[in-house]
Amino acid sequence: MDWIIENKEWLFGGVLVAVPLALLGLFVSNKKNKQVQKSGDSSTNIQVGGSLNIRNKNDDE
């Protein structure tokens, strides 16, 4: 308990920096990770968040 009292400025100073940075990180990361897909009737849709490799059966020959 004495350690907390002696180091309260250092301990809580770090919290005052970490909390706003965490909130800023959540706000920024949620904005650019959105994917929207629009499609029409009788359509086939593929939505990929990363890399997609489509191989044709003729590619094996």
PEWO-V732571 format. One record per residue. N is the residue number from 0. BURIAL is b if it has 16 or more other ideal C-beta (glycine too) atoms within 10 Angstrom, else e. Layout:
BEGIN
((N | BURIAL) (N | BURIAL))
END
This chain:
BEGIN
((0 | e) (1 | e) (2 | e) (3 | e) (4 | e) (5 | e) (6 | e) (7 | e) (8 | e) (9 | e) (10 | e) (11 | e) (12 | e) (13 | e) (14 | e) (15 | e) (16 | e) (17 | e) (18 | e) (19 | e) (20 | e) (21 | e) (22 | e) (23 | e) (24 | e) (25 | e) (26 | e) (27 | e) (28 | e) (29 | e) (30 | e) (31 | e) (32 | e) (33 | e) (34 | e) (35 | e) (36 | e) (37 | e) (38 | e) (39 | e) (40 | e) (41 | e) (42 | e) (43 | e) (44 | e) (45 | e) (46 | e) (47 | e) (48 | e) (49 | e) (50 | e) (51 | e) (52 | e) (53 | e) (54 | e) (55 | e) (56 | e) (57 | e) (58 | e) (59 | e) (60 | e))
END
